[in-house]
Amino acid sequence: MVACSNEQKSNSKIAIFKPNYKKTLDSIVPKLMAEYLAPAVGVGIIKDGKIEFVKVYGENQKGHKAPQNTIFNIASITKPVVTAAILKLVAHGDWDLDEPLFHYWTDPDVADDAYAKLITTRNCLSHTTGFKNWRWDEEDGKLKFNFKPGTKFQYSGEGMEYLRHAVESKFKMGLEKIVDSLVFKPLKMKDAKMGWLADKDTARFAKWYDTRGNLHPINYKITRINAADDMLLTVNDLLLFGNAIMDRKVVDGELYDEMVKPQSAINGKLNQGLGWVVYDKLSNGEYIINHDGGDPGVITTMILFPKNKNGIVIFINSDNGASITNNIVKTIINNGMEVIEGLHWDTKIPDVIEVNNSILKKYVGTYNTNHNFPIEIYLENGSLFTDSPVFPKVKLIPMAKDEFYPLPFELYFKFIEENNKMKLQFLSSDKKVELEGLKE
């Protein structure tokens, strides 16, 4: 267990943020926005239990200066907020973490499967239901078990939605009303909402932009409640929530310890708690609870350091947001690279090597991929970058003369010269080829 009841009594201070981080943010964020074509970036900082910094840079909609109370879609950070409401029901004695959910609801797709009798709230919050992320990830588009519930980790929005149906069935009330009464209102998260905005608030909404800075041609209006996605709120709203989590005003005592205890292993060093990713191997003695979010035109992150009540939230309305987020983290957090490595890499971030420009130039060009979209590789200031209508813009960091990685995640780009042709391979963390393309 990473937390204990004496945690709040600790007198040791751990310096999370670098000195002058506010000036640093004002300097680097506009540059990153220009480099990665992101219209708006919202950043919030909690330091020693107090909200110390809230700022939204840029334009929430093209031609419209972003107000400081810009409303963002936070994507999957919805999950820990919903988790907090569920755990409050548990704390009040109105819900049970380990009661089978079939007592209240069973999805018709799995009604004839014996595993449906095993699913509990703990499975849903720890991503051990056995479901894929979404049922449309299955070939037939139907929900099904990939393994016995409770036996291993597999990230699943379907699990959160399964839980929503069960809760709504028992309480005869929409989840949005439960979350509003147990989380939003008590914490004074005045702009937080599950569902779409009132007309008067739509001008504050951060619309979604693609890899090249163009408005996504999709409908932003949230038409249904989802326990895993699409919650709307401001930077300040999420800071209020994060501070209350660390201050144990939402969940406390043994239930807080249960929330941050490893419930399932994501990889060899990273664990899933209840609603939160948990990383407890920082060299400074801190531990992290974290959740990220990503949808078309939406990148969000929330990283909390509960021992001394510090945290950061970052919202970006661009497909290129991950590169901005990680640049911010590595620049203003004292052990930022260690945080990035802990949260996003199964292994160690490779050492950077020098690659001669003459070699880099060989890789420059447009690659037609087997996924029917092009990726352009271009050289700028001695570094390779990607450009594509659908693939996020990332800087490629050399780990070998023919192999590169982007900082945000453990992914690899490999260049292979065959028959006087240059081939690009995009590899997953286990070096499996996910995509490849041939240079024109």
N, C-alpha and C positions, 0 to 999 in steps of 0.2 A: 504494500500500500504506500502511495507516495505522500499522503497527507496524514496528519495526526491532530488530535484535539489540542495539542500545545502549540500548533503552528503559529497562531495569532500572537502568542506570547514571546516569539523570538525577537531579540533585540538587535540581531545582526542585520545590517543594511547591505543589500546587494545593489550596486549601481548598474541599472539596466541601460539607461540612456546616456549617450555621450554628452559632454558639456556643449552648450550652445546649439542643441538639437533643433530649436525653433528657427534660428537663423539658417541652419543647414537645410531644413525643409524648404524654407522660402527660396533658397538658392537652387536646390536640385530639382524640386518638383516641376517647376515650369519648363526646365530643360528636358526632363524626362518626358513630359507631356508632348513637347514639340518633336522629340526624337521618335516617340512611339505613337504619335497621331491620336492621342487620347484627349477628348474634349474636357473631361472633368476628373479630378482626383480629390477625394475627401480623406482627410487624415485626422485621427483623434488619439490623444495620449492621456493615459492615467498614470500618475506618478505618486507613489507613496499614499495611495488611497484617495487621491484627489484628481478630478478632471482638470488637466493643466493646459490642454491645447485642443482646439477644435477649429479646423479650417477646411474650406472647400475652394479649390483652385479651378480656374477656367470657366467653361460654359457647360451648363447642364443640358442645354439644347443649343444647336448652332445659332450664333447671333444673340444668345441670351446669357448674360453673366450669371454664373451660378450663385444663388444666395447661400448664406451659411447654414440655412435650414433646408438645403436641397434634400429631396426625398429620393433615396436609392432603393432599387430592388437588391436585396442582400443574398439572393439565391439560397444556397444550402446552409448558410448561417441560420436560416429558419430553424434547422433541426435542434441546436442547443437551446433556442428560446422556447420552442415547443416542449422540449425535454424538461425545462424548468417548471412549466405549468403542470406537466404530468407528475413530476416529483412532489410538487405542492399538494396535488391530490393524494399522493401516497402519504405524505406527512400528516394530512388531515384525517387519514384513515378511510378515505373514500375510494381508494384504488390500491391494487396489490401488484408489486413488480413481478411476482412469479405465478400469478393465477393464469391458467390457460385462457387465451382470448376467445376461444370458441364458445365460451359461456355467453358471450355477447354478440359475436359476429364471426362469420366464415366467408371468405371470398368464394364466389361460385366456381371459379376456375380450379380451386384445390379442394372443393367440398368432399370429393371421394378419396382424397389422399389421407392416410392415417397420420402423416406428419402435421396436418392441420390441427390436430388435437394437442400438439406439443407447443405451439407458438405462445410465448409470453411477452409481456412488456419489456422485460430485461433483454430478450432476443432482439426486439425491434430497436431499442435504444443502443444496443451494443453491436448491431449489424451482424447478427448471427442467425437470422431467420432461415437462411438457405436460398433466398431469392436473389436474382440479379438486380441491378440498380432499378431498371424499369422493365415491365413485362414486354414492351416492344423490342427489348434486346433478345428475346427468344425468337426463334425462327417462325413460330406460328402466332406470335404476338400475345400468347396467353401466359398467365402467371403459373409458375411451377417451381417445385423445390429442386435445387441443385445438390443439396445434401441435407442431412438430418439437422433440424434446428438445434442451436446451442453447441455445435461441434467445431465450428471455425468461423473466422471473419470473412464476410463478403459485403462490401458497401452496398446499401440498398435503400433507395428512396421508397420503394414499394413497401418495405417494412414499416416505415413511418406512416405511410398511408393506411396500411393494414391496422395499425394502432389507432389512427384517427377514426376509422369506421367503428371500431370496438368501443371507443370512448363515447362517440356521439350516440351510439346505440344504447349504451347504459344510461347516459345522462339526458337523453332526448334533447340535445342542445348542440349547436354547431361548435366545432373546436375553436373558431375565431372568438366566440363569446367567452369561452372558458379561458383562453389565453389573455384576452382583454381584462377579465376580472381578476385573474390571479397574478398576472405579470405586468401588463401595460399600465393599468391604472395605479396599482400600488407603487410602482417605480416612477410614476409621472413621465412615462414615455409617450408624450402627448401626440406625436405624429406617427406612432407605430400602428400598423394596420395589417390585417390579413384580408385580402380582397382589394378592390380598386378604390381610387381616391374620389373624394368629393370634387366636383367640377372646379371649385375655387383653388384647389391644390395642384391641379395638373400642370400649371406653369412652373411649379417647383420640382417636378419629376425629372430625373436624369435619364434621358432617352439613351438608347443603346446604339453603339457604333462599331463598325467592322474593322478589319485589320488595316484598311487603308483610309480610315477616318470618315467613311460614308455611313449615313444613317441606315440601320438594318431595316429592310422592308418587311417588318413583322408587326403584329398587333401587340402593343405594350399593355393593353388593358387586361387586368387579371380577372378572368371570368369564373374561376372556381377556387375554392379554398384547398390548399395543399399543405400537409404537415411537413413536407420535406423541402419546400421551395417557395419562392416568390413573395416572401414577407417584405413589406415596405416600411422604411423608417429613415431617420436622419442619423448623421454621425453622432450627435449628442445623445440620441435615444439609445444607441447601442453602447455608448460609454456608460450611461446610467445602468444598463443591464449588466455589463461586465463588472463594474464596480460593486454592484449589489451581490453578484455571484461571489466575488473574492471576499466581500465583507460578510458573507453568509447570511444575507438578509432574504435571500430567495430560498435557499436550501441550506440547512445547517446540521450539526451533530453527525450522527452515524450515517445519515442519508447523504450528506456532502461527501464524507469519506467514501461511500459506496459509488458516488458519481465519478470521482476522480481515480478510483481504484481500477487497475487494468482488468477489463472484463473479457477481452479477446485480443489476440496478438495480430497486429497488422503486418509486422515483419519482425526481424530479430531484435529490434531496439525500440520500436514504436508500438503503442498499445491503444486500444479503443476503450474508453470508459463508457459511462452512460451519457450519450449525446455529445461527448467531447473526445477529441484525440488527445492522448496523454503522453508527454515525453518527459522522462525523469532522469536523464543522464547528462544534464548540463554540468560543465566543469566548475561553475561558480556555486553549485549547491542548490540552485533554483530548480523548479520544475515548471512545465508549460502545460496549460490546457488550451486547445486550439480548435478552430474550425475555419475552413475556407469555403468559398462558393464560386461557382462558375456556370454561366449560361451564355447564350449568344449576346455579346456586347456587355457582359457583366463579369467582373472579377472582384471578389471581396476576400478579406482575411481578418481574423480576430485572433490575436495572440495574447494570452494572459499569463502573468508570472505571479501566482497567488501568494507566495511566502511574504513578500513585501508589498503586495498590492500594486503592481505595475502592469501596464498593458498598452497595446496599440491596435487600432482598427484602421483599415484602409479600404476605401471603396473606389472603384474605377469603372466608368461606363464605356469600356473598350475591350475588344477581343485581345488586344496587346497588353492587357493589364498586368499579367504575371511578371513580366520583365520589370515593370515599374515598381510593383510591390516588393520584389526581392531586392532591387536596388535601394529602396528606402530602408528596408530592414537591415541590410548589410552596412549601410552608411551611418545610421543614427543609433543602432543598438551596439553596445560594447562587444558582445560576442555574436554579432549578427550572422556571420558565416556559419558558426556552430549551430545557431538556431535553424538556418536554412537547411543545413545538412541533416540535422536531427529530424526535422519535419518532412523533408521531401526526398531524402536519399536513403536507400536501404544500405548503401555502402558509404565510402568516404568520397568527398568531392576530389576529383583528380587534381594533381599539381598542374599548373599552367606551364606550357613550354613555348619557346619562341619558334615560329615557323617563318621562313623567308618569304618575302612578298612574291617572289617569282613562282613559288609553289602555290601560294594562295590564289594568284591570278589564274592558275590552271583550272581552279574550281568555279570560277565566276561564270555565270551563264544561267539560262532558263532550262529547267529540268521538267519534262513532261512525265507525270507520275502515273502509276497504275491505278490511282484513285480518281483519275479524270480531272485533276486540277494541276496547274503549273506551280512550281516553286522557283523563284528567282534567287540566286545566290549572288550577292554583290559585295564589293570591297570598299570599306570606308574607314579612313584613319588607321589603317593597318589591321583591321578586323573584318571578318566575314559576317554578314547579316543575311537573314532570310526575308523575302518579300513574296506574298501570295494573297490571292483574293480570299482564301479561307484559312490558311495556316498562319498562326500568330507570328508577328515579327519578333525575332530573337537574335541576340548576338551569339555567335558560335565561338566558344573558347577552346583553343587547341590543347589536346592532351597527348596527341601524336601528330606526325606530319600529315596523316590522312584521316584522323579521327578527332571529332569535336563534340562539345556538349554545350547546351544552354544552361545558364545558372539556375533558372527556376526549378527544374525537375531533373530527375535521373533519367535522361534520354540521351541518345547519341546519334550523331551524323557521321557517316563513313563515306569517303570518296574512293572509288575503285576505277582504275583505268583498264579497260578491256578492249582489245581490237581497235585501238586508236579512238575509242569513245570513252567519255567520262560518265560514270554511273554514280548516283547518290542513293545511299540507303539510310532510312530512318529507323533506328533500333530502340526497342523498349529497354527497361532497366535490366532485364535478363538477356539482353543482346538478341532478342528475337526480332526478325525483320518485319516491321509493321507497314512500311511503305517504301517504294523505290521508284526512281525516275532516271531517265536517260537525257543527257544534255543535248539540246538541239544542235 
